[in-house]
């Protein structure tokens, strides 16, 4: 019997020296977590993998009015290759 472990590839936001800005909210690398306790720390988020980050729905960064803190998470990689404003290679 053979066991194969398959892991989903995490989307990456590639940055270049020529990029001035990016539409981060639309990028597949972005995830967010609404902190209803307003007490989470970076150390807690890095240590505990049980926190559920979600991909944004829609193209707007509007989460409405609420009292929650919102944490954003995305993987960044610097490259010399040319990309468009969404970080996709040309």
Steps between C-alpha positions, in 0.01 A plus 500: 500500500625845409401820677528834324465824690361781290515855628321791343740750357474830686448792260790744504504874439817568298654844549739673264702820526278658231167439675354817650184341638285191469133421534560281803134439586447328163818291525457128579786518754294718738311351793339674797390418853239698694613515864180537703693485829723792396777334701695286255872563462739425217667241722168318554420499131845365409491229768143372470395365159137451608406857411295493180603764248256551211534622144313825435174473309459752222731770373440767766692533826177597677439286810228733627485679833595284798713495814724214387870523440591360159826317436631463146734220391677449170821341376741734322792411277738743331585430137670674209239374251245747360145480644170682458327692783351174636842337525444268202802442276479662158 
